Amino acid sequence: MHGGTGGTCTVTVDRTLQGNTGGRSFAIGATAGYQYSVNAWNIVPSLSLNYRRVSFDSFGENDPTLATDGLAIAFGDRTIESLRSILGAEISHP
């Protein structure tokens, strides 16, 4: 750019890149609670725990018709873990 003026450059890409990846997931959860009555009210406190682990294999795109041109993406192996707890209560009057 010259003279301090702004400009816009538009590039159109009409290509399909190919790639293949895999992954695994594991999840487990448990909930525990106890019901008791107080003055004709039912009270049920509870606690839940949930664990999840997801693993993704590395991934890379390519265009079989062209050499490396910078448009393909790639990332390495990745693992994500989550542990969630939920504290709850149910109160009812029969």
URWOJO-V518574 format. One record per run of one state. SS is the DSSP state (H for helix, E for strand, C for the rest). FROM is the first residue (numbers start at 1). LEN is the number of residues. If there is no record, write none. Layout:
ss->(SS & SS)
from->(FROM & FROM)
len->(LEN & LEN)
This chain:
ss->(C & E & C & E & C & E & C & E & C & E & C & E & C & E & C)
from->(1 & 18 & 19 & 23 & 39 & 41 & 57 & 59 & 61 & 62 & 63 & 74 & 76 & 78 & 94)
len->(17 & 1 & 4 & 16 & 2 & 16 & 2 & 2 & 1 & 1 & 11 & 2 & 2 & 16 & 1)
